[in-house]
Amino acid sequence: MTAEAHVARNYKPLPVTIASGEGAWVTDVEGRRYLDLLAGYSALNFGHGHPDLVAAATDQLGRVTLTSRAFRSDRLEPFAAALAELCGKDLVLPMNTGAEAVETGIKVARAWGYRVKGVPADRAKMVVAHGNFHGRTTTIVGFSDDPDARDAFGPYAPGFVAVPFGDAAALAAAIDDDTVAVMIEPIQGEGGVVIPPDGYLREVRELTRERNVLFIADEIQSGLGRTGETFACDREGVVPDMYLLGKALGGGILPVSAVVADEEVLGVLRPGEHGSTFGGNPLAAAVGLAVVGLLRDGGFQERALALGEHLGTRLDALVGRGVVGYRRAGLWAGVDIDPAVGTGRDVAEALLARGVLVKDTHGQTIRIAPPLVIRATELDWAMEQLQVVLSR
């Protein structure tokens, strides 16, 4: 019998079984330590077991963990107020997973289109980008162009138009009178840390404002410090109409997501039209409030910026030596591996054997997204291991 005989095979994990973690390091069941350069796809931006987050969760565990939204809880309003302030918005709609935040954003945008913009019933459209990854629910995979996410799960929901990522002219051409929103990732994480051309986000913001269309930024993976800014949109000084947040919002302790927007957008929802048994539960709100507290003074953002520059210097030295090229934003990089060396999976497995955890995507790319608590010396060591692997 295999180690995962009773686990559905919707993942193909690397051959390591993790038993504990602290900071940027994890330990497997046999006592071997690994430097984590994936950080739960940015859910662990603050590292494994950050003491502030563990303390917030532990304290709340002894009080109350769930009330459902049938009642108020004393943790929800402080969390919503703090997150709204961080985003510069009025309202927070808490959910659990990133995909739930995206689904919620879609519903809100459609309701806004019908109730505010005046789009005729059942004709609302949203413009999305090729190469997107917004989740794996049946609605979301319908506008994905990744065959692994999409194939065999139809029929697909209508109402979505996809255009090339980074192409503002194509975006403008796709918007018509029935368009209610443009939803993009400011940086496409699952796509391999794909960064749009300079000025693209500003063009999206100007275009959506001119055409009376909502700009929805999926910052589930790119947000909350990863790029050296609180949000990836901040890199261009852009504020969308709606933020979709998740991953790091739960501190790697439990799933916490949120839709954040102003009253004129989120206020279109009426009681009973949307909800979640666990969304905004006291435990999630307590952890989320502690996460916002960690981001408030900008220290983690500055750390991501500085460490990202350091990482970039080390990656520069590997270009042409097993690395074809890379894309980086803050402490987040997509590194394209020379096919002569092997696939991204080959490199990930070789790094695993040397005590470094990364994950491949789209064949030849590995993603580097360590916890923001990592030290420069630890990054140096990891890049030394990558250099060894590339030179085999």
C-alpha positions as CSV (number, residue, x, y, z in Angstrom):
1,M,0.0,0.0,0.0
2,T,1.3,3.5,-0.9
3,A,1.7,6.3,1.6
4,E,-1.4,7.9,0.1
5,A,-3.5,4.9,-0.8
6,H,-6.7,6.5,0.5
7,V,-6.1,10.1,-0.8
8,A,-7.8,11.1,-4.1
9,R,-5.2,11.6,-6.8
10,N,-5.9,15.2,-7.7
11,Y,-2.4,16.1,-6.7
12,K,1.0,14.7,-7.6
13,P,3.1,15.8,-4.6
14,L,6.9,15.7,-4.3
15,P,8.0,12.6,-2.4
16,V,8.3,14.2,1.1
17,T,6.0,13.9,4.1
18,I,6.2,17.0,6.3
19,A,5.6,16.7,10.0
20,S,6.5,20.1,11.4
21,G,7.6,23.6,10.5
22,E,9.0,26.7,11.9
23,G,9.8,30.0,10.2
24,A,11.1,29.2,6.7
25,W,12.0,25.5,7.5
26,V,10.0,22.3,7.6
27,T,11.0,18.9,8.9
28,D,9.8,15.5,7.5
29,V,8.7,12.4,9.3
30,E,12.2,11.1,9.3
31,G,13.7,14.2,10.8
32,R,15.2,15.7,7.7
33,R,14.9,19.5,7.4
34,Y,14.1,21.5,4.2
35,L,14.1,25.2,3.4
36,D,10.6,26.0,2.1
37,L,10.7,28.2,-1.0
38,L,7.0,27.7,-1.8
39,A,5.4,29.0,1.4
40,G,2.0,27.3,0.6
41,Y,1.7,29.3,-2.7
42,S,2.1,32.5,-0.5
43,A,-0.4,31.4,2.2
44,L,2.7,31.2,4.5
45,N,4.0,34.7,3.8
46,F,4.8,35.1,7.5
47,G,6.4,31.7,7.9
48,H,5.4,28.5,9.6
49,G,4.1,29.1,13.1
50,H,4.5,32.9,13.3
51,P,4.2,33.5,17.1
52,D,1.7,36.4,16.7
53,L,-0.6,34.4,14.5
54,V,-0.3,31.3,16.7
55,A,-1.1,33.3,19.7
56,A,-4.2,34.9,18.1
57,A,-5.4,31.5,17.0
58,T,-4.7,29.8,20.4
59,D,-6.4,32.6,22.4
60,Q,-9.5,32.4,20.2
61,L,-9.6,28.6,20.3
62,G,-10.3,28.9,24.0
63,R,-13.1,31.3,23.5
64,V,-15.4,30.6,20.5
65,T,-14.5,29.3,17.1
66,L,-17.8,29.4,15.2
67,T,-21.2,31.2,15.6
68,S,-22.3,31.3,11.9
69,R,-23.4,34.6,10.5
70,A,-26.8,34.0,12.0
71,F,-25.3,35.9,15.0
72,R,-22.7,38.6,15.4
73,S,-19.3,37.8,16.9
74,D,-16.9,40.2,18.7
75,R,-14.0,39.4,16.3
76,L,-15.7,40.0,13.0
77,E,-16.1,43.8,13.0
78,P,-12.5,44.5,14.2
79,F,-11.2,42.3,11.5
80,A,-13.4,43.9,8.8
81,A,-12.5,47.4,10.0
82,A,-8.8,46.7,9.9
83,L,-8.8,45.0,6.5
84,A,-11.0,47.7,5.0
85,E,-8.5,50.3,6.3
86,L,-5.6,48.4,4.9
87,C,-7.3,48.3,1.5
88,G,-8.7,51.8,1.6
89,K,-12.2,50.5,1.1
90,D,-15.6,50.6,2.9
91,L,-16.7,47.0,3.2
92,V,-15.4,43.5,3.7
93,L,-17.2,40.3,2.8
94,P,-15.4,37.4,4.4
95,M,-15.3,33.9,2.9
96,N,-13.0,30.9,3.3
97,T,-11.0,29.9,0.2
98,G,-9.6,31.9,-2.7
99,A,-12.0,30.3,-5.1
100,E,-14.9,31.4,-2.9
101,A,-13.7,34.9,-3.0
102,V,-13.6,34.8,-6.8
103,E,-17.1,33.3,-7.0
104,T,-18.3,36.0,-4.7
105,G,-16.7,38.7,-6.7
106,I,-18.4,37.4,-9.9
107,K,-21.8,37.5,-8.1
108,V,-21.2,41.0,-6.8
109,A,-20.1,42.2,-10.2
110,R,-23.2,40.8,-11.9
111,A,-25.5,42.2,-9.3
112,W,-23.8,45.6,-9.6
113,G,-24.2,45.4,-13.4
114,Y,-27.9,44.7,-13.2
115,R,-28.8,47.0,-10.2
116,V,-26.5,49.9,-10.8
117,K,-25.2,49.9,-14.4
118,G,-28.5,48.8,-15.8
119,V,-27.4,45.8,-17.9
120,P,-30.4,43.8,-19.0
121,A,-31.1,40.6,-17.0
122,D,-28.9,37.6,-17.7
123,R,-26.6,39.4,-20.2
124,A,-23.7,40.4,-17.9
125,K,-20.2,39.7,-19.2
126,M,-16.8,39.7,-17.6
127,V,-13.5,40.1,-19.3
128,V,-10.7,37.9,-18.1
129,A,-7.1,37.2,-19.3
130,H,-5.6,34.2,-21.0
131,G,-3.2,32.3,-18.7
132,N,-5.4,33.1,-15.7
133,F,-5.7,31.0,-12.6
134,H,-8.6,32.0,-10.3
135,G,-9.5,28.7,-8.8
136,R,-11.0,25.3,-9.7
137,T,-14.7,25.6,-9.2
138,T,-16.9,24.7,-12.2
139,T,-17.6,28.3,-13.0
140,I,-14.0,29.4,-12.8
141,V,-12.5,26.5,-14.9
142,G,-14.9,27.4,-17.7
143,F,-12.9,30.5,-18.5
144,S,-9.5,28.9,-17.9
145,D,-7.3,27.9,-20.9
146,D,-5.3,25.4,-18.9
147,P,-6.4,22.0,-20.1
148,D,-5.6,20.3,-16.8
149,A,-8.0,22.7,-15.0
150,R,-10.7,22.8,-17.7
151,D,-11.0,19.6,-19.8
152,A,-13.7,17.1,-18.9
153,F,-15.6,19.5,-16.5
154,G,-18.1,21.1,-18.9
155,P,-20.6,22.4,-19.7
156,Y,-19.2,25.8,-18.9
157,A,-20.9,28.9,-17.6
158,P,-21.4,31.6,-20.2
159,G,-20.6,35.3,-19.7
160,F,-16.8,35.4,-19.9
161,V,-14.6,36.8,-22.6
162,A,-10.8,36.1,-22.5
163,V,-8.2,38.4,-24.0
164,P,-4.3,38.2,-24.0
165,F,-2.8,39.2,-20.6
166,G,-1.0,42.5,-20.8
167,D,-2.8,43.7,-24.0
168,A,-4.8,46.8,-23.2
169,A,-6.0,47.3,-26.8
170,A,-7.5,43.8,-26.8
171,L,-9.1,44.5,-23.5
172,A,-10.7,47.7,-24.8
173,A,-12.0,45.9,-27.8
174,A,-13.6,43.2,-25.7
175,I,-15.7,45.6,-23.5
176,D,-19.2,46.3,-24.6
177,D,-22.4,47.6,-23.1
178,D,-23.1,44.3,-21.3
179,T,-19.6,44.2,-19.7
180,V,-19.8,44.5,-15.9
181,A,-16.2,43.8,-14.9
182,V,-12.6,43.1,-15.9
183,M,-11.1,40.5,-13.6
184,I,-7.3,40.0,-13.7
185,E,-4.4,38.9,-11.6
186,P,-2.0,41.8,-11.4
187,I,0.7,39.2,-11.7
188,Q,-0.2,35.7,-12.8
189,G,1.2,33.4,-10.1
190,E,0.2,29.9,-11.3
191,G,1.1,30.9,-14.8
192,G,4.8,31.2,-13.7
193,V,4.9,34.7,-12.1
194,V,4.0,36.4,-15.3
195,I,4.3,40.2,-15.0
196,P,2.4,42.5,-17.4
197,P,4.1,45.3,-19.3
198,D,4.8,48.5,-17.3
199,G,1.7,50.7,-17.4
200,Y,-0.7,47.9,-18.1
201,L,-2.5,48.1,-14.8
202,R,-2.9,51.9,-15.1
203,E,-4.4,51.4,-18.6
204,V,-6.8,48.8,-17.1
205,R,-7.8,51.3,-14.4
206,E,-8.3,54.2,-16.8
207,L,-10.2,52.0,-19.3
208,T,-12.6,50.5,-16.8
209,R,-13.3,53.9,-15.2
210,E,-14.0,55.4,-18.6
211,R,-16.3,52.6,-19.7
212,N,-18.2,52.2,-16.4
213,V,-16.9,48.7,-15.7
214,L,-15.6,47.3,-12.4
215,F,-11.9,46.6,-12.1
216,I,-11.5,43.4,-10.0
217,A,-8.0,42.6,-8.9
218,D,-7.4,39.0,-7.9
219,E,-4.6,39.5,-5.3
220,I,-5.2,36.2,-3.6
221,Q,-1.6,35.1,-4.4
222,S,0.1,38.4,-5.2
223,G,-1.3,40.4,-2.3
224,L,-0.3,41.0,1.4
225,G,3.4,41.7,1.1
226,R,4.6,39.2,-1.5
227,T,5.7,41.7,-4.1
228,G,7.3,44.3,-1.8
229,E,4.1,46.2,-1.6
230,T,0.9,45.5,0.3
231,F,-0.8,44.7,-3.1
232,A,0.7,44.1,-6.5
233,C,-1.5,46.9,-7.8
234,D,0.5,49.3,-5.6
235,R,3.5,48.8,-7.9
236,E,1.7,51.0,-10.4
237,G,-0.2,53.2,-7.9
238,V,-3.5,51.6,-9.0
239,V,-6.5,51.0,-6.8
240,P,-9.1,48.6,-8.2
241,D,-12.8,48.7,-7.5
242,M,-12.6,45.3,-5.8
243,Y,-9.8,43.3,-4.1
244,L,-10.1,39.5,-3.9
245,L,-7.9,38.3,-1.1
246,G,-7.0,34.9,0.4
247,K,-4.0,32.7,1.1
248,A,-1.8,34.9,3.4
249,L,-4.9,36.4,5.0
250,G,-5.2,33.2,7.0
251,G,-1.6,33.2,8.0
252,G,-1.1,29.6,6.9
253,I,-3.3,28.5,9.9
254,L,-6.7,28.2,8.3
255,P,-8.4,29.3,5.1
256,V,-9.5,33.0,5.2
257,S,-10.5,35.0,2.1
258,A,-12.3,38.2,1.5
259,V,-13.9,40.5,-1.1
260,V,-13.1,44.1,-0.3
261,A,-14.8,47.1,-2.0
262,D,-16.7,50.3,-1.4
263,E,-20.3,50.6,-0.4
264,E,-21.4,51.5,-4.0
265,V,-20.1,48.0,-5.1
266,L,-20.5,45.6,-2.2
267,G,-23.6,47.3,-1.0
268,V,-25.6,45.8,-3.9
269,L,-25.9,42.5,-2.0
270,R,-29.0,42.1,0.2
271,P,-29.4,39.8,3.2
272,G,-29.9,36.2,2.1
273,E,-28.3,36.6,-1.4
274,H,-24.9,35.3,-0.4
275,G,-23.3,33.7,2.6
276,S,-21.1,31.0,4.1
277,T,-21.4,28.9,7.3
278,F,-17.7,29.4,8.1
279,G,-17.0,32.7,6.3
280,G,-16.0,35.3,8.9
281,N,-16.0,32.9,11.8
282,P,-14.4,34.2,15.0
283,L,-11.3,32.1,14.7
284,A,-10.7,33.2,11.1
285,A,-11.4,36.8,12.0
286,A,-8.9,36.7,14.9
287,V,-6.2,35.3,12.8
288,G,-7.0,37.7,9.9
289,L,-6.9,40.7,12.3
290,A,-3.4,39.5,13.5
291,V,-2.3,39.2,9.8
292,V,-3.4,42.8,9.1
293,G,-1.5,43.9,12.2
294,L,1.7,42.4,10.8
295,L,1.3,44.3,7.6
296,R,0.4,47.7,9.1
297,D,3.8,49.2,9.6
298,G,5.2,48.0,6.2
299,G,8.1,46.0,7.6
300,F,7.2,42.8,5.8
301,Q,6.7,44.7,2.5
302,E,10.1,46.3,2.9
303,R,11.7,43.0,3.7
304,A,10.2,41.4,0.6
305,L,11.5,44.2,-1.5
306,A,15.1,44.0,-0.1
307,L,15.3,40.2,-0.1
308,G,13.8,40.1,-3.6
309,E,16.6,42.3,-4.9
310,H,19.1,39.9,-3.3
311,L,17.3,36.9,-4.9
312,G,17.5,38.7,-8.3
313,T,21.2,39.1,-8.0
314,R,21.7,35.4,-7.4
315,L,19.3,34.5,-10.2
316,D,21.2,36.8,-12.6
317,A,24.3,34.7,-12.1
318,L,22.4,31.6,-13.2
319,V,21.0,32.9,-16.5
320,G,22.8,31.1,-19.3
321,R,23.9,28.5,-16.8
322,G,20.8,26.3,-16.7
323,V,18.4,29.1,-16.4
324,V,16.9,30.5,-19.6
325,G,15.4,33.5,-17.9
326,Y,13.2,34.6,-15.0
327,R,10.5,37.0,-13.9
328,R,10.6,38.6,-10.4
329,A,8.4,40.8,-8.4
330,G,9.5,41.3,-4.8
331,L,10.3,38.0,-3.2
332,W,8.6,36.0,-5.9
333,A,10.1,34.6,-9.0
334,G,9.3,32.3,-11.9
335,V,12.5,30.7,-13.2
336,D,12.5,29.1,-16.6
337,I,14.8,26.0,-16.8
338,D,16.9,25.1,-19.8
339,P,15.3,21.9,-21.3
340,A,18.8,20.5,-21.6
341,V,19.0,20.4,-17.8
342,G,15.5,18.8,-17.5
343,T,12.0,19.7,-16.7
344,G,10.8,21.9,-13.8
345,R,9.7,18.8,-12.0
346,D,13.2,17.2,-12.5
347,V,14.8,20.3,-10.9
348,A,12.2,20.4,-8.1
349,E,13.0,16.7,-7.3
350,A,16.7,17.3,-7.4
351,L,16.4,20.3,-5.1
352,L,14.3,18.2,-2.7
353,A,17.2,15.8,-2.4
354,R,19.4,18.7,-1.4
355,G,17.0,20.1,1.2
356,V,15.1,22.8,-0.8
357,L,11.4,22.8,-1.5
358,V,10.1,24.4,-4.7
359,K,7.3,23.6,-7.1
360,D,7.2,23.4,-10.9
361,T,4.5,24.8,-13.2
362,H,3.9,24.6,-16.9
363,G,6.7,22.1,-17.6
364,Q,9.9,24.2,-17.5
365,T,9.2,26.7,-14.8
366,I,9.9,26.6,-11.1
367,R,8.4,29.1,-8.7
368,I,10.4,30.6,-5.8
369,A,8.2,32.2,-3.1
370,P,9.7,31.7,0.3
371,P,8.2,33.0,3.5
372,L,9.0,36.6,4.0
373,V,10.8,35.7,7.3
374,I,13.6,33.9,5.4
375,R,17.2,35.3,5.9
376,A,19.5,36.4,3.1
377,T,22.0,33.7,4.1
378,E,19.3,31.1,3.7
379,L,18.4,32.4,0.3
380,D,22.1,32.2,-0.6
381,W,22.3,28.6,0.5
382,A,19.2,27.7,-1.5
383,M,20.6,29.3,-4.7
384,E,23.9,27.4,-4.2
385,Q,21.8,24.2,-4.2
386,L,20.1,25.3,-7.4
387,Q,23.4,26.0,-9.0
388,V,24.6,22.5,-8.1
389,V,21.5,21.0,-9.5
390,L,21.7,23.0,-12.8
391,S,25.3,22.0,-13.3
392,R,24.8,18.2,-13.0
